[in-house]
Amino acid sequence: QGDRRFVSLRLEPLLPSEHATLLQSLLGSSRLDRHLVERLYEATEGNPHVTKELVRSLTELGRIARSETDTWSLRDGAGIAADTLPQTIRQTIDRRIKKLPRNLRAVLSFAAVLGKRFDQRDLVFLAGSEGDVEAALDRLLRDGLVEEVREARSGIFAFSSGLLCDVLYSQLPRPRRRALHR
C-alpha cells in the first residue's frame, strides 16, 4: 500500500564477522581490540546505521581511540551506554517509547531495571498486579518491543533491542533506580 515509488525492505542485522568488517572500514584499520568489536556488536545488534553513528560519536567523545600499538580500543573505563548514543538514535527510540500508553511505558521501565533479559515473576514483583503485567507483556510482544526467550523456561523475556533497554533505564531518575534495585 502507500506510495508505489517506494519499496519497504526488511533488512537483517549484520553477522558478527560482517560487523567487524564494517568497523574496520569505518575506523580505517584492521587492528581492532576484540573487546571493542564485541561491545559494539552488542550495543548496535548488528545494525549498520547505528554502528556508523555510534562509532562516530564514541570517536568524537574520545571513548575509543588508537593505542600505542595502533589498535583501536575502548579507552580505560569507557563504556558504551545510552548517554553515548548519538542524539538522532536516542530521539528515534524516545519517539517510539512516547507513543506507548503510560502503563506500557511503566512496565517497560520496570523491565529495564531488571536488564535486557528478565523474568516475568520479577517484573510482577516490581510492577504490581500479575494481570496487568501479563496484559502489558502480551501487547509489548505484539508490538515487537519484547520477545519471549524460547530456549529458557517459561516466563523469561528479553527486550528486542538492548538500546531500548538502555534508553529506558537512563530515563529513570537515579533515586528511583536505586529504590527499584533494593
N, C-alpha and C positions, 0 to 999 in steps of 0.2 A: 504494500500500500504506500501512500505518500508520494513523494516526488520520484518519478521514474528515471530521472537523470542520475540517481544515486543508488548504489547497491550497499546493503548492510552486510558486513562480513564479521564472523566471529573468529577472532584470532586466538590461538592457543598461546600460553606462555612459552618463553624460550626454555629449552632444556638447559641444565647447568653448564654443559660444555659450550653451547651456543652463547649463553650469557657471558661466560668467561671470555669468549672471542670478542663479543661486543665491548666488554670492559677494556680489553687490550686495545681495541680500536679507539675507544674514547680517550684513553689515557696515553695512547701513543707508545705503548711498551708492552712487551710480553712478560715482563718481570713484575708479577703481582703476588703479594702475600696471600697465601691460602686462606687465612682468616678473613682478610678483606673481601675476597671473592665470595666466600660462604656467607658473610654477614650481608653483603649487598644483595645476594640472591634471596636470602631470607626476607630482607626488608622490601624488596621490589617484587618478589614472587615471579620473577622472570619476565616482568612487563618491560619491554624495551624503552618506552617513553618515560616511565617512572625512573628507570635506571639512568637514562641520559640526564634527566633533570636532577636526580639525587647526586650523581657524580659531580655535576657542575656545582651544585650547592655545597657539597662537602669540600670540594677543592677550594672554592671561594672562601669558605669559613676556615680553611686550614686544618680540617679534621682528617683529611687524607693527604699524604704528601710522599715524595720520594725520599727514601732513606739514603745514607751514605753509600750503600751498596747498589743504589739506583733501582731499588724495588719499591713499588707503590704499596703503602700500607696505611692502616688507621694510626693516627698519632696516639701516643701513650695516653690512656684514659679516655680517648674519644670514643663515642658510641654513635649508633645510628638510632635516633629516637624521633618522635613526632616533631620535636622542635627543630630538627634538621631538614624536615621535608620542605621543598620549595612551596611558596605560598599558593601557586596555582594548583598543586596537588591537594594541599590541605583544604583549599576552598571547594574543590570538587567533592571531597569526602564530606566536608561540613554541609554542603548543599543537600547531599543525599540523606544525611542524618536529620537535618532540619525538616525534611519533607515527611518524616515519620510522625505518627501520633505520639504525644508526650509519654504515654505508658510504654510504648515500644522503645523509645529513646532511653527511658529509665531502666528497663530490663537490659538493654544493650550496655549501658554504663555499668550496671552491677556485674554483668558478664565480663566486661573489660578488666575489672578489678581482679577477677579470677584468672585471667590470662587468655591467650589465644585459644587454648582448649579448656573446656570447663565441664563440670558435672552438673546435671540438672538439679540434683539434690542440693548442692552447694548454692546454686542460683536461687532456689526456693528459700533457703535459709537467709540469704541476703535480701532478697526482693520481697518476700512475703508469701502470699497465697499461692498454693501449688496450681490451682486452676487458672489463675491469672498468668503465671509463668508459662504454663503449658500452652495456653491460647496464644501468648506472645511468641513463644518459640515456633508454633505452627505457622504463624504469619511471617516471622523472620525467615523461616525455611522457604516458604513460598516466594518471598521477595529476594532470596538468594544472598541474604546477609550472613546467615549462619548455615552450617551443614552438619548433619549427623555423622559422627565418626563411625564408620561401618565396622572396622576391624576391632573396635573396642566394645566393651559391654554396653548394653542399652543405657541410654541417658547421657552419653558423652557427646558433646557438641564442640564445634570449632568455628571461629569467625572465618568467613570465606576469604577475608583479607586481613593479614596482620596489620596492615596500615590502618584499616578501620578500627581495629582494637587499640592501636597506639594513639590514634587521634581522640577516640572516646576517653581513654584513660587520661590523656593530657588535659582534657577539658574539665576534669573533676578537680575542684579545689583541693589543695594538699591536706587541709584538716579533714575533709570528707574522705579522702583516700585512706588516711591513717586510721580513721574510725572504722572504715569498712574492712580494713585488714585485720582488725582485732578480733 
